[in-house]
Amino acid sequence: MLNNKSILITGGTGSFGKKFIERIFQDFDPKRIVIYSRDEFKQDVMKKEFSIKFPDKVHKLRFFIGDVRDKDRLYRAFKDIDYVIHAAAMKQVPACEYNPFEAIKTNIHGAQNIVDAAIDCNVKKVVALSTDKAVNPINLYGGTKLVSDKLFISGNAYSGGNGTIFSVVRYGNVAGSRGSVIPFFESLIKEGKKVLPITDTRMTRFWITLDEGVDLVFKALEESRGGETYISKIPSFKITDLAFAMLDDVDIKEIGIREGEKLDEVMITKDDSRMTYEYEKHYIIYPHFDWWNSQRHMTPGGTLVEEGFEYNSGTNKEWFNVNELRDALRDGGLYDYTEYNR
């Protein structure tokens, strides 16, 4: 699929970008991979890391300094690119709340710039990374990502029947990624703390690893025909169980839910159920537009979910218990329970 292809990743120096490129180098022989981001230092660090990990393939990496707000730079970067993965965004909820104009410029205007540049530069496919916070958003970050998702889905109407294909991949906080609770808990445990702060003991979350997130993007690249939103079937866990999975004799201090934070994650709303199809390992929400044609755009093998279905971390059918969380943390190389519990 990606052999001899040119791939560009916006925000490519983040956790997802690094894992995605590792998987490409392991499984494919791309023509080149372009990392498009703003931070020259992170790009330099990444180049050195991949020089060690993949010395025979690092020459295929290209590093472009650029911002998704800069449309002219995107046009230059997208020249002769086959596939674009859009991972760049302002993601921190407090930062977006305090800097709303900046969040809009990056997450919304940047998305529109990518749609325009991809169509005009004849990019074959664009896969945009989304978040559970775009579903029934209660904070500005979620609101901007909702608009971003709508722009990418509607991009298919602008590109026409034989133009660029746009799709969206949606998941929640990736286990162990920058900003997730796991490295935060680990830092406290390393300091010898026995009390872990939890905003609300009723809180639940979905569990998805970086590899699972990358798998879903590969599926979108391979199968998408335009307008799909992909969601993985993944287990839920209680945030209190995660604390006990990391520290046996932990005490939990409830500190109160933060502004813009939800008790449960929602990936698929009841209203979306009318256009949601279930597959073996994922769901696809299809758009409800006049231009969308089920015969042309729908991926075979899916079953329409029941109307009123909601994919919610609090009512999910699959759950991780404490021991399963410990195994998942260890197997993912995220945290070794035995190191701190002897």
C-alpha positions as CSV (number, residue, x, y, z in Angstrom):
1,M,0.0,0.0,0.0
2,L,2.7,2.5,0.9
3,N,5.6,1.0,-1.1
4,N,7.2,3.6,-3.2
5,K,4.7,6.2,-2.0
6,S,5.4,9.7,-0.6
7,I,3.8,10.3,2.8
8,L,3.5,13.6,4.8
9,I,2.7,13.8,8.5
10,T,1.7,17.1,10.0
11,G,2.8,17.3,13.6
12,G,5.0,14.3,12.9
13,T,7.4,14.7,15.8
14,G,4.8,13.7,18.3
15,S,4.1,10.3,19.9
16,F,1.8,9.2,17.0
17,G,4.2,10.4,14.3
18,K,7.2,8.5,15.7
19,K,5.2,5.2,16.0
20,F,3.6,5.6,12.6
21,I,7.0,6.1,10.9
22,E,8.5,3.2,12.8
23,R,5.6,1.0,11.5
24,I,6.0,2.2,8.0
25,F,9.7,1.5,8.0
26,Q,9.1,-2.0,9.4
27,D,6.3,-3.0,7.0
28,F,6.8,-1.0,3.9
29,D,9.4,0.6,1.6
30,P,8.2,4.2,1.1
31,K,9.7,6.6,-1.4
32,R,9.9,9.3,1.2
33,I,8.3,10.5,4.4
34,V,7.9,14.2,5.1
35,I,7.7,15.4,8.7
36,Y,5.9,18.8,8.7
37,S,6.1,20.6,12.0
38,R,7.1,23.8,13.7
39,D,9.8,22.8,16.1
40,E,13.3,22.5,14.6
41,F,14.7,21.0,17.9
42,K,12.2,18.1,18.0
43,Q,12.9,17.5,14.3
44,D,16.7,17.3,15.0
45,V,16.1,14.9,18.0
46,M,13.9,12.7,15.8
47,K,16.4,12.6,13.0
48,K,19.1,11.4,15.4
49,E,16.7,8.8,16.9
50,F,15.9,7.3,13.5
51,S,19.5,7.4,12.5
52,I,20.1,4.8,15.2
53,K,16.9,2.8,14.8
54,F,16.8,2.7,11.0
55,P,20.2,3.6,9.7
56,D,19.5,2.2,6.3
57,K,16.2,4.1,5.9
58,V,16.7,7.4,7.6
59,H,17.7,9.0,4.3
60,K,14.0,8.6,3.3
61,L,13.0,11.1,6.0
62,R,12.5,14.8,5.0
63,F,12.0,17.5,7.6
64,F,10.0,20.5,6.7
65,I,9.7,23.5,9.1
66,G,6.2,24.8,8.7
67,D,2.9,25.6,10.3
68,V,-0.5,24.4,9.1
69,R,-1.6,28.0,9.4
70,D,0.8,28.8,6.5
71,K,-1.1,27.9,3.3
72,D,1.8,28.8,1.0
73,R,4.2,26.5,2.9
74,L,1.7,23.6,2.8
75,Y,1.4,23.9,-1.0
76,R,5.2,23.6,-1.3
77,A,5.3,20.7,1.1
78,F,2.4,18.8,-0.6
79,K,4.1,18.7,-4.0
80,D,4.2,15.1,-5.3
81,I,2.8,13.8,-2.0
82,D,0.5,10.7,-2.2
83,Y,-0.8,10.5,1.4
84,V,-1.2,13.1,4.2
85,I,-1.8,12.2,7.8
86,H,-2.9,15.2,9.7
87,A,-1.8,15.0,13.4
88,A,-0.9,18.6,14.1
89,A,-3.2,20.4,16.5
90,M,-3.4,22.5,19.7
91,K,-4.4,19.7,22.0
92,Q,-4.1,20.9,25.6
93,V,-7.6,21.9,26.9
94,P,-6.4,24.7,29.3
95,A,-4.2,26.2,26.6
96,C,-7.0,26.3,24.1
97,E,-9.4,27.8,26.7
98,Y,-6.9,30.6,27.5
99,N,-5.8,31.1,23.8
100,P,-9.0,30.6,21.8
101,F,-8.0,32.7,18.8
102,E,-4.8,30.6,18.5
103,A,-6.7,27.3,18.8
104,I,-9.1,28.4,16.0
105,K,-6.2,29.4,13.8
106,T,-4.4,26.1,14.1
107,N,-7.3,23.5,14.5
108,I,-9.8,25.1,12.2
109,H,-8.1,27.4,9.7
110,G,-5.2,24.9,9.6
111,A,-7.6,22.1,8.7
112,Q,-9.1,24.2,5.9
113,N,-5.7,25.0,4.5
114,I,-4.9,21.3,4.4
115,V,-8.1,20.5,2.5
116,D,-7.4,23.2,-0.1
117,A,-3.7,22.3,-0.5
118,A,-4.5,18.5,-0.7
119,I,-7.1,19.0,-3.5
120,D,-5.0,21.5,-5.5
121,C,-1.8,19.4,-5.2
122,N,-3.6,16.2,-6.2
123,V,-2.9,14.3,-2.9
124,K,-4.6,10.9,-3.1
125,K,-5.8,10.5,0.5
126,V,-5.9,12.5,3.7
127,V,-6.5,10.9,7.1
128,A,-7.2,13.4,9.9
129,L,-6.7,12.4,13.5
130,S,-9.6,13.3,15.8
131,T,-10.6,12.9,19.4
132,D,-13.4,11.9,21.6
133,K,-13.6,15.5,22.8
134,A,-15.0,16.4,19.4
135,V,-18.2,14.4,20.3
136,N,-20.7,16.6,22.2
137,P,-17.9,19.1,23.0
138,I,-17.9,20.9,26.3
139,N,-14.5,22.8,25.8
140,L,-13.0,24.8,23.0
141,Y,-10.5,22.1,22.0
142,G,-13.4,19.7,21.4
143,G,-15.3,22.4,19.6
144,T,-12.5,23.2,17.2
145,K,-11.9,19.5,16.5
146,L,-15.6,19.0,15.8
147,V,-15.4,21.8,13.1
148,S,-12.1,20.3,11.8
149,D,-13.8,16.9,11.4
150,K,-16.7,18.5,9.5
151,L,-14.2,20.3,7.2
152,F,-12.4,17.1,6.3
153,I,-15.6,15.1,5.7
154,S,-17.0,17.9,3.5
155,G,-13.7,18.1,1.7
156,N,-14.9,15.1,-0.3
157,A,-17.6,17.3,-1.9
158,Y,-15.0,19.8,-3.0
159,S,-12.6,17.3,-4.4
160,G,-15.2,15.6,-6.5
161,G,-15.6,11.9,-7.5
162,N,-12.0,11.3,-8.6
163,G,-10.1,13.8,-6.4
164,T,-8.6,13.6,-3.0
165,I,-10.3,11.2,-0.5
166,F,-10.7,12.6,3.0
167,S,-11.5,10.5,6.1
168,V,-11.2,10.9,9.9
169,V,-9.9,8.5,12.6
170,R,-11.2,9.1,16.1
171,Y,-9.9,7.9,19.4
172,G,-9.4,9.2,22.9
173,N,-6.3,9.7,25.0
174,V,-3.7,7.2,23.8
175,A,-2.2,5.1,26.6
176,G,1.3,6.5,27.6
177,S,1.3,9.3,25.1
178,R,2.4,12.8,26.1
179,G,-0.3,14.3,28.4
180,S,-1.9,11.0,29.4
181,V,-2.3,10.1,33.0
182,I,0.0,7.1,33.0
183,P,3.4,9.0,32.9
184,F,1.9,11.5,35.4
185,F,1.1,8.8,37.9
186,E,4.5,7.2,37.3
187,S,6.3,10.4,38.0
188,L,4.6,10.6,41.4
189,I,5.3,7.0,42.2
190,K,9.0,7.4,41.3
191,E,9.0,10.3,43.9
192,G,7.8,7.8,46.5
193,K,4.2,9.2,46.7
194,K,1.5,6.9,48.0
195,V,-1.3,9.2,47.2
196,L,-2.5,9.7,43.6
197,P,-4.8,12.5,42.7
198,I,-7.9,11.6,40.7
199,T,-10.4,14.3,39.6
200,D,-13.4,12.0,40.1
201,T,-13.5,8.4,41.2
202,R,-16.4,7.6,38.9
203,M,-14.4,8.4,35.8
204,T,-14.0,5.9,32.9
205,R,-11.8,6.0,29.8
206,F,-11.2,3.9,26.7
207,W,-7.9,2.1,26.4
208,I,-6.1,2.4,23.1
209,T,-2.4,1.9,22.4
210,L,-0.2,3.8,19.9
211,D,0.0,0.6,17.8
212,E,-3.8,0.3,17.8
213,G,-4.1,3.9,16.7
214,V,-1.6,3.4,13.9
215,D,-3.5,0.2,12.8
216,L,-6.7,2.3,12.4
217,V,-4.9,4.9,10.3
218,F,-3.5,2.1,8.1
219,K,-7.0,0.8,7.7
220,A,-8.3,4.2,6.7
221,L,-5.5,4.6,4.2
222,E,-6.2,1.3,2.7
223,E,-10.1,1.2,2.7
224,S,-11.4,4.8,2.8
225,R,-13.5,5.9,-0.1
226,G,-14.5,9.4,1.2
227,G,-16.3,10.7,4.3
228,E,-15.8,7.9,6.8
229,T,-15.1,8.4,10.5
230,Y,-13.3,5.3,11.9
231,I,-13.5,4.3,15.6
232,S,-11.7,1.2,17.1
233,K,-13.4,-1.4,19.2
234,I,-11.4,-1.1,22.4
235,P,-11.9,-1.8,26.2
236,S,-12.8,0.6,28.9
237,F,-11.2,1.0,32.3
238,K,-12.0,2.8,35.6
239,I,-9.4,5.4,36.4
240,T,-9.3,4.1,40.0
241,D,-8.4,0.6,38.7
242,L,-5.5,2.2,36.8
243,A,-4.2,3.7,40.0
244,F,-4.3,0.3,41.7
245,A,-2.8,-1.4,38.7
246,M,0.3,0.9,39.1
247,L,0.6,0.9,42.9
248,D,-0.7,-1.8,45.4
249,D,-1.0,0.3,48.5
250,V,-2.2,3.5,46.8
251,D,-4.4,6.0,48.5
252,I,-6.7,8.0,46.2
253,K,-7.4,11.7,46.7
254,E,-10.4,13.0,44.8
255,I,-9.6,16.6,43.7
256,G,-12.7,17.5,41.7
257,I,-13.4,17.4,38.0
258,R,-11.7,20.0,35.9
259,E,-13.2,22.5,33.6
260,G,-14.0,20.9,30.2
261,E,-13.5,17.3,31.6
262,K,-16.1,14.5,31.2
263,L,-16.8,11.6,33.5
264,D,-17.0,9.2,30.5
265,E,-15.8,9.3,26.9
266,V,-18.2,9.1,24.0
267,M,-17.0,8.0,20.6
268,I,-20.3,7.5,18.9
269,T,-23.5,9.4,19.8
270,K,-27.0,8.0,19.7
271,D,-27.8,10.4,16.8
272,D,-24.8,9.1,14.9
273,S,-26.1,5.5,15.3
274,R,-28.3,5.9,12.2
275,M,-25.3,6.1,10.0
276,T,-22.9,3.8,12.0
277,Y,-21.8,0.4,10.8
278,E,-20.1,-2.2,12.9
279,Y,-17.2,-4.2,11.5
280,E,-15.0,-6.9,13.1
281,K,-12.6,-4.6,14.9
282,H,-14.0,-1.1,14.4
283,Y,-17.0,1.1,13.6
284,I,-17.4,3.5,10.7
285,I,-19.7,6.5,10.9
286,Y,-20.8,7.4,7.4
287,P,-21.8,11.0,6.4
288,H,-25.4,12.1,5.8
289,F,-25.0,14.2,2.7
290,D,-26.6,14.2,-0.8
291,W,-23.2,13.6,-2.4
292,W,-22.5,10.5,-0.4
293,N,-23.5,7.3,-2.3
294,S,-23.7,4.0,-0.3
295,Q,-23.0,2.0,-3.4
296,R,-19.8,3.9,-4.2
297,H,-18.5,4.9,-0.7
298,M,-19.5,2.2,1.7
299,T,-17.0,-0.5,2.8
300,P,-18.5,-4.0,2.4
301,G,-18.9,-6.3,5.4
302,G,-20.5,-3.9,7.9
303,T,-23.7,-4.2,9.9
304,L,-25.9,-1.2,10.8
305,V,-26.0,-0.7,14.5
306,E,-29.3,-0.4,16.4
307,E,-30.7,3.0,16.4
308,G,-30.0,4.6,19.7
309,F,-26.6,2.8,20.1
310,E,-24.0,4.9,21.9
311,Y,-20.3,4.0,22.2
312,N,-19.6,5.2,25.7
313,S,-16.6,4.3,27.9
314,G,-19.0,4.0,30.9
315,T,-21.4,1.5,29.2
316,N,-18.9,-0.3,27.0
317,K,-19.2,-4.1,26.8
318,E,-15.5,-4.8,27.2
319,W,-13.5,-3.8,30.3
320,F,-10.0,-4.1,31.7
321,N,-9.7,-5.1,35.3
322,V,-6.7,-4.3,37.5
323,N,-4.6,-7.3,36.5
324,E,-5.4,-6.8,32.8
325,L,-4.3,-3.2,33.1
326,R,-1.0,-4.3,34.6
327,D,-0.5,-6.7,31.7
328,A,-1.4,-4.0,29.2
329,L,1.0,-1.5,30.8
330,R,3.8,-4.1,30.8
331,D,3.2,-5.4,27.3
332,G,3.0,-1.9,25.9
333,G,6.3,-0.9,27.6
334,L,4.5,1.8,29.4
335,Y,5.1,0.8,33.0
336,D,6.5,-2.1,35.0
337,Y,4.4,-2.8,38.0
338,T,7.0,-5.1,39.6
339,E,9.6,-2.3,39.7
340,Y,7.6,-0.3,42.2
341,N,5.7,-3.1,44.0
342,R,8.0,-5.5,45.8
